[in-house]
């Protein structure tokens, strides 16, 4: 959907009505899953109206803002104000910032799945806020250029609930059986077509020094979690 703002008050009123048609407030109390993927909302009036509407969605558990073209942080703030207990949050290709991640970590302690693929405004400061999430099991950091290898490694080391971590520029996964790695089930980022071993990581580049620094740091962190290193 493409909802753009206008300086004409009459057109603004019409566009506000379009937002209400997209997300009627009468539905809000019962909504548990909401997708605003690739919604283009330009202008403060419409952004504020949509954010205000989300404050009436207290039962949301799944929210997808993939490619959302407005202020992702503002929508997160509205969902937090509604008291929603999000468990799954997808924000790939969005404008979410470190401040938005900090808000999400504080407001959604039940968050289990978080997707940040192609979120170019997310950096180390925001990423490390995720250590406050006690139930985070799945994290997608594919192509997040402002995130360093050191921050990823710290998260992998100390976020004890984390089971699946996706980084790099590929789709093949590293699998460790629960018997050998109860804390980390999958690390995705290998550039090869077959799984890589737990002691050697091949991968495509990501920020913070390229593949060797990322995989080396994450390898050390994963080994620590498995108890093979101190």
C-alpha positions, 0 to 999 in steps of 0.5 A: 500500500502507498499512503502519502501525505499532502499539504491539503487538509482535505486530502490529509483527512482522506489519507487518514481514512485510508489508514483506518481502512488498513487498520480499523481501530475496532479490530485492534483489541482482538489482533494477535498478528499484524503485518505492515510489510512494505507499507509506505507512509510518508509525512508526520500526520499519517505516521502519527495516526498509525502509531496512535492506532497501534496503541490500541493493540494490547494482544499482539504477539507477532508483528512484521514491519519488513520494509516499513518506510516510516519510523519503525522506532515510533511504531515500536513505542506505540506497541509497547505503550499498548502493553503488547507481549510480542514474541516474534518481531520481523524488521528486515529492510526497515529503518529501526535504530539502536534506540528502537532495539533498546526499547524492544528489549525493555518492553518485550521480555517474551521476545523469542524471534527477532529478524534484523536482516538488512537493517543498516541503522542497527549497530553494536549499542543496539545489538547488545541491548538484546542481552536483556531478552531472557527468551530470545532463541532466534536472531537474524543479522544477515547483512547488518553492516554496522554490527561488529564481530565483537558484538556478535560474539558477545551476544552469542557468548552471553545470550544463553537462550539463543539457539539460532543465529544467522549472519553473513551472506549465505544460506547454508547452516551449521548444525550441532546436535543437542548432545554436543551443543545444547545452547546453540543449535544453528549458526548460519553464514557459511559460503559453502554448500555443506555444513561446516565443522564446529572448529572451522568456520567458512563464511562470506563477509560481514562488518567488523573485519570480514568473515575470518574475524566474525567466524573466529569470534563467534566460534570462540563464543560458541565453544565457551557456551559448550564448555570446551573453552574457559 
